């Protein structure tokens, strides 16, 4: 009978090889997880931009047909549930201008609200609060002025904005005055 020589030192991985593999995986996950989080944040904001855009377009169609802006979400033909703004951290703690007109969008990641003037519709989408899962969501603000046209601005930084801004100044990511639809001339 012929006996085969077995080299027992070649069975499996050595401790050093396992440590190296774990280190490489740790480095890859340390790089990938923040990048993935950024992708998710941008996707949420893209969805919020789409909601703001759809709300502005829906409001424009309503105004064209009825001669006035919508007064309720039902008139916008938005299918979302009522939410009591007074219970929201963003309204309660940060002295925000919340009127009960807010609706949750993007799977509860944002609140959206509309504001009207005789010649203008404004729409804001902002995060629920400054802590927890929604704290890094970036705000979106859009408007449509019947004489000046419409625009949508989305923050690329974690600057927090919410509310109608009928008076006062809205600032862009660089801290410059954001002039849209005739406000902040």
Secondary structure, 3 states (H helix, E strand, C coil): CCCCCCCHHHCCCCHHHHHHHHHHHHHHHHHHHHHHHHHHHHHHHHHHHHHHHHHHHHHHHHHHHHCCCCCCHHHHCCCCCCCCHHHCHHHHCCCCCCCCCCEEECCCCEEEEEEEECCEEEEEEEECCCCCCCCCCCCEEEEEECCCEEEEEECCCCCCCCCCCCCCCCECCCCCECCCCCCCC
